[in-house]
């Protein structure tokens, strides 16, 4: 038989208030309920780069947000376009 004690814990939650493109600086203020804020935040992509052994950035981790306009401009500069781009 297991016996339990009631323990109250404080939980901290974070609400996304705005997203800013690291490249152009465009900011989107997010309002409304959580679903509405998440919907508006979808206009930006979060990029995470983790560098490993052999990289000149070994052990570094970069994270940034980029708006759709800047992302399209960036990807359009690729010599080999990713699958699905521009279709």
DRENVOMAR-826622 format. One record per residue: residue in one letter; x negated, y, z negated of N, C-alpha, C in turn; chain. Coordinates in Angstrom, 2 decimals. Example, Ala and Ser with C-alpha at 12.3 -4.5 7.8 and 13.67 -1.06 7.14 Angstrom:
BEGIN
+-----+---------+---------+---------+---------+---------+---------+---------+---------+---------+-------+
: res :   neast :  nnorth :     nup :  caeast : canorth :    caup :   ceast :  cnorth :     cup : chain :
+-----+---------+---------+---------+---------+---------+---------+---------+---------+---------+-------+
:   A :  -13.19 :   -5.69 :   -7.80 :  -12.30 :   -4.50 :   -7.80 :  -13.20 :   -3.30 :   -7.80 :     A :
:   S :  -12.85 :   -2.25 :   -7.08 :  -13.67 :   -1.06 :   -7.14 :  -12.90 :    0.03 :   -7.87 :     A :
+-----+---------+---------+---------+---------+---------+---------+---------+---------+---------+-------+
This chain:
BEGIN
+-----+---------+---------+---------+---------+---------+---------+---------+---------+---------+-------+
: res :   neast :  nnorth :     nup :  caeast : canorth :    caup :   ceast :  cnorth :     cup : chain :
+-----+---------+---------+---------+---------+---------+---------+---------+---------+---------+-------+
:   X :   -0.84 :   -1.17 :    0.00 :    0.00 :    0.00 :    0.00 :   -0.89 :    1.24 :    0.00 :     A :
:   X :   -0.50 :    2.19 :    0.83 :   -1.25 :    3.44 :    0.91 :   -0.52 :    4.52 :    0.15 :     A :
:   X :   -1.29 :    5.35 :   -0.49 :   -0.72 :    6.45 :   -1.25 :   -1.28 :    7.75 :   -0.69 :     A :
:   X :   -0.42 :    8.72 :   -0.45 :   -0.85 :    9.98 :    0.15 :   -0.55 :   11.15 :   -0.76 :     A :
:   X :   -1.34 :   12.19 :   -0.61 :   -1.13 :   13.44 :   -1.31 :   -0.77 :   14.48 :   -0.25 :     A :
:   X :    0.10 :   15.39 :   -0.57 :    0.47 :   16.45 :    0.36 :   -0.61 :   17.53 :    0.31 :     A :
:   X :   -1.14 :   17.84 :    1.48 :   -2.17 :   18.87 :    1.58 :   -1.71 :   19.90 :    2.60 :     A :
:   X :   -1.61 :   21.14 :    2.18 :   -1.24 :   22.21 :    3.11 :   -2.51 :   22.75 :    3.74 :     A :
:   X :   -2.46 :   22.91 :    5.06 :   -3.62 :   23.41 :    5.78 :   -3.21 :   24.63 :    6.60 :     A :
:   X :   -4.12 :   25.57 :    6.67 :   -3.90 :   26.76 :    7.49 :   -4.40 :   26.45 :    8.90 :     A :
:   X :   -3.56 :   26.71 :    9.89 :   -3.92 :   26.46 :   11.28 :   -3.96 :   27.81 :   12.00 :     A :
:   X :   -5.07 :   28.07 :   12.67 :   -5.21 :   29.29 :   13.45 :   -4.97 :   28.97 :   14.91 :     A :
:   X :   -4.07 :   29.72 :   15.53 :   -3.80 :   29.55 :   16.95 :   -4.20 :   30.82 :   17.68 :     A :
:   X :   -4.63 :   30.67 :   18.91 :   -5.04 :   31.81 :   19.71 :   -4.05 :   32.00 :   20.86 :     A :
:   X :   -3.64 :   33.24 :   21.08 :   -2.76 :   33.57 :   22.19 :   -3.56 :   34.37 :   23.21 :     A :
:   X :   -3.49 :   33.96 :   24.45 :   -4.19 :   34.65 :   25.52 :   -3.50 :   35.98 :   25.81 :     A :
:   X :   -4.23 :   37.08 :   25.69 :   -3.67 :   38.42 :   25.87 :   -4.01 :   39.03 :   27.23 :     A :
:   X :   -5.18 :   38.71 :   27.75 :   -5.59 :   39.26 :   29.05 :   -6.70 :   38.39 :   29.64 :     A :
:   X :   -6.87 :   38.54 :   30.96 :   -7.95 :   37.86 :   31.67 :   -8.62 :   38.91 :   32.55 :     A :
:   X :   -9.95 :   38.90 :   32.57 :  -10.72 :   39.85 :   33.38 :  -11.66 :   39.09 :   34.29 :     A :
:   X :  -11.68 :   39.48 :   35.56 :  -12.60 :   38.88 :   36.53 :  -14.01 :   39.36 :   36.23 :     A :
:   X :  -14.93 :   38.44 :   36.05 :  -16.31 :   38.80 :   35.77 :  -17.00 :   39.47 :   36.97 :     A :
:   X :  -16.50 :   39.24 :   38.19 :  -17.14 :   39.81 :   39.38 :  -16.67 :   41.23 :   39.65 :     A :
:   X :  -15.35 :   41.45 :   39.78 :  -14.84 :   42.77 :   40.18 :  -14.30 :   43.60 :   39.01 :     A :
:   X :  -14.05 :   42.96 :   37.87 :  -13.56 :   43.68 :   36.71 :  -12.05 :   43.82 :   36.63 :     A :
:   X :  -11.32 :   43.27 :   37.62 :   -9.86 :   43.35 :   37.59 :   -9.35 :   42.64 :   36.34 :     A :
:   X :   -8.42 :   43.30 :   35.63 :   -7.87 :   42.74 :   34.40 :   -6.37 :   42.57 :   34.55 :     A :
:   X :   -5.87 :   41.47 :   34.05 :   -4.43 :   41.20 :   34.03 :   -4.01 :   41.09 :   32.57 :     A :
:   X :   -3.15 :   42.03 :   32.13 :   -2.59 :   41.96 :   30.78 :   -1.49 :   40.90 :   30.81 :     A :
:   X :   -1.47 :   40.03 :   29.85 :   -0.52 :   38.92 :   29.83 :    0.53 :   39.19 :   28.76 :     A :
:   X :    1.79 :   39.20 :   29.18 :    2.89 :   39.46 :   28.25 :    3.92 :   38.35 :   28.37 :     A :
:   X :    4.87 :   38.37 :   27.46 :    5.93 :   37.38 :   27.47 :    5.59 :   36.19 :   26.60 :     A :
:   X :    6.36 :   35.12 :   26.78 :    6.11 :   33.93 :   25.98 :    4.89 :   33.18 :   26.53 :     A :
:   X :    4.52 :   32.12 :   25.87 :    3.31 :   31.39 :   26.24 :    3.34 :   30.90 :   27.69 :     A :
:   X :    4.49 :   30.41 :   28.14 :    4.60 :   29.92 :   29.52 :    4.39 :   31.04 :   30.53 :     A :
:   X :    4.97 :   32.22 :   30.25 :    4.81 :   33.37 :   31.15 :    3.36 :   33.84 :   31.19 :     A :
:   X :    2.71 :   33.87 :   30.03 :    1.30 :   34.27 :   29.98 :    0.43 :   33.28 :   30.76 :     A :
:   X :    0.70 :   32.00 :   30.59 :   -0.07 :   30.96 :   31.29 :    0.13 :   31.08 :   32.80 :     A :
:   X :    1.37 :   31.36 :   33.22 :    1.69 :   31.51 :   34.64 :    0.88 :   32.66 :   35.24 :     A :
:   X :    0.85 :   33.82 :   34.57 :    0.11 :   34.98 :   35.06 :   -1.40 :   34.72 :   35.05 :     A :
:   X :   -1.88 :   33.96 :   34.09 :   -3.31 :   33.66 :   34.00 :   -3.78 :   32.77 :   35.14 :     A :
:   X :   -2.84 :   32.08 :   35.81 :   -3.19 :   31.19 :   36.92 :   -3.73 :   31.95 :   38.12 :     A :
:   X :   -3.64 :   33.29 :   38.11 :   -4.20 :   34.11 :   39.19 :   -5.73 :   34.19 :   39.08 :     A :
:   X :   -6.27 :   33.61 :   38.02 :   -7.71 :   33.59 :   37.77 :   -8.15 :   32.15 :   37.59 :     A :
:   X :   -9.40 :   31.88 :   37.93 :   -9.96 :   30.55 :   37.71 :  -11.09 :   30.66 :   36.70 :     A :
:   X :  -11.15 :   29.71 :   35.78 :  -12.24 :   29.65 :   34.81 :  -13.28 :   28.66 :   35.33 :     A :
:   X :  -14.51 :   29.12 :   35.43 :  -15.60 :   28.31 :   35.96 :  -16.57 :   28.02 :   34.82 :     A :
:   X :  -16.97 :   26.77 :   34.69 :  -17.95 :   26.37 :   33.68 :  -19.08 :   25.63 :   34.39 :     A :
:   X :  -20.29 :   26.10 :   34.20 :  -21.48 :   25.47 :   34.79 :  -22.36 :   24.98 :   33.65 :     A :
:   X :  -22.62 :   23.69 :   33.61 :  -23.51 :   23.11 :   32.61 :  -24.75 :   22.59 :   33.33 :     A :
:   X :  -25.90 :   23.13 :   32.98 :  -27.14 :   22.78 :   33.65 :  -27.88 :   21.72 :   32.86 :     A :
:   X :  -28.45 :   20.78 :   33.58 :  -29.13 :   19.67 :   32.92 :  -30.60 :   19.59 :   33.26 :     A :
:   X :  -31.16 :   18.46 :   32.90 :  -32.58 :   18.19 :   33.07 :  -33.02 :   18.43 :   34.50 :     A :
:   X :  -34.12 :   19.12 :   34.66 :  -34.66 :   19.38 :   35.99 :  -34.22 :   20.72 :   36.57 :     A :
:   X :  -33.17 :   21.29 :   36.04 :  -32.72 :   22.60 :   36.51 :  -33.56 :   23.70 :   35.88 :     A :
:   X :  -33.74 :   24.80 :   36.61 :  -34.47 :   25.91 :   36.00 :  -33.63 :   26.58 :   34.91 :     A :
:   X :  -32.36 :   26.19 :   34.81 :  -31.48 :   26.68 :   33.75 :  -31.15 :   25.57 :   32.75 :     A :
:   X :  -32.05 :   24.60 :   32.66 :  -31.85 :   23.44 :   31.77 :  -31.36 :   23.87 :   30.40 :     A :
:   X :  -30.33 :   23.19 :   29.92 :  -29.72 :   23.38 :   28.60 :  -28.85 :   24.64 :   28.52 :     A :
:   X :  -28.65 :   25.34 :   29.63 :  -27.78 :   26.51 :   29.62 :  -26.38 :   26.11 :   30.03 :     A :
:   X :  -25.41 :   26.87 :   29.56 :  -24.02 :   26.66 :   29.94 :  -23.42 :   28.03 :   30.22 :     A :
:   X :  -22.94 :   28.21 :   31.43 :  -22.33 :   29.47 :   31.82 :  -20.83 :   29.26 :   31.94 :     A :
:   X :  -20.06 :   30.24 :   31.51 :  -18.62 :   30.20 :   31.73 :  -18.15 :   31.61 :   32.09 :     A :
:   X :  -17.28 :   31.67 :   33.08 :  -16.76 :   32.97 :   33.51 :  -15.41 :   32.78 :   34.18 :     A :
:   X :  -14.69 :   33.90 :   34.31 :  -13.39 :   33.91 :   34.97 :  -13.52 :   34.72 :   36.25 :     A :
:   X :  -12.85 :   34.27 :   37.30 :  -12.92 :   34.96 :   38.58 :  -11.52 :   35.01 :   39.19 :     A :
:   X :  -11.15 :   36.19 :   39.73 :   -9.82 :   36.34 :   40.32 :   -9.79 :   35.62 :   41.67 :     A :
:   X :   -8.58 :   35.40 :   42.17 :   -8.44 :   34.67 :   43.43 :   -9.11 :   35.39 :   44.60 :     A :
:   X :   -9.00 :   36.73 :   44.64 :   -9.62 :   37.49 :   45.74 :  -11.13 :   37.28 :   45.76 :     A :
:   X :  -11.77 :   37.39 :   44.61 :  -13.23 :   37.20 :   44.53 :  -13.61 :   35.75 :   44.80 :     A :
:   X :  -12.79 :   34.81 :   44.37 :  -13.07 :   33.40 :   44.63 :  -13.03 :   33.11 :   46.12 :     A :
:   X :  -12.01 :   33.64 :   46.81 :  -11.90 :   33.42 :   48.26 :  -13.10 :   34.05 :   48.97 :     A :
:   X :  -13.49 :   35.26 :   48.56 :  -14.65 :   35.93 :   49.15 :  -15.92 :   35.09 :   48.94 :     A :
:   X :  -16.08 :   34.55 :   47.75 :  -17.24 :   33.72 :   47.42 :  -17.27 :   32.44 :   48.26 :     A :
:   X :  -16.15 :   31.73 :   48.29 :  -16.09 :   30.45 :   49.01 :  -16.21 :   30.68 :   50.52 :     A :
:   X :  -15.68 :   31.79 :   51.02 :  -15.78 :   32.10 :   52.45 :  -17.24 :   32.28 :   52.89 :     A :
:   X :  -18.12 :   32.59 :   51.94 :  -19.54 :   32.77 :   52.27 :  -20.30 :   31.44 :   52.38 :     A :
:   X :  -19.67 :   30.33 :   52.02 :  -20.32 :   29.02 :   52.10 :  -20.58 :   28.63 :   53.56 :     A :
:   X :  -21.73 :   28.03 :   53.82 :  -22.00 :   27.48 :   55.16 :  -21.10 :   26.27 :   55.42 :     A :
:   X :  -20.87 :   25.47 :   54.40 :  -19.99 :   24.31 :   54.50 :  -18.81 :   24.58 :   53.58 :     A :
:   X :  -17.65 :   24.78 :   54.19 :  -16.45 :   25.13 :   53.42 :  -15.93 :   23.89 :   52.69 :     A :
:   X :  -15.40 :   24.07 :   51.48 :  -14.84 :   22.93 :   50.76 :  -13.56 :   22.43 :   51.42 :     A :
:   X :  -13.30 :   21.17 :   51.22 :  -12.10 :   20.55 :   51.75 :  -10.87 :   21.29 :   51.24 :     A :
:   X :   -9.94 :   21.59 :   52.14 :   -8.70 :   22.25 :   51.76 :   -8.76 :   23.77 :   51.83 :     A :
:   X :   -9.93 :   24.35 :   51.95 :  -10.07 :   25.81 :   51.99 :   -9.61 :   26.34 :   53.34 :     A :
:   X :   -8.72 :   27.33 :   53.33 :   -8.27 :   27.98 :   54.55 :   -7.25 :   27.19 :   55.35 :     A :
:   X :   -6.70 :   26.15 :   54.77 :   -5.71 :   25.35 :   55.51 :   -4.33 :   25.92 :   55.32 :     A :
+-----+---------+---------+---------+---------+---------+---------+---------+---------+---------+-------+
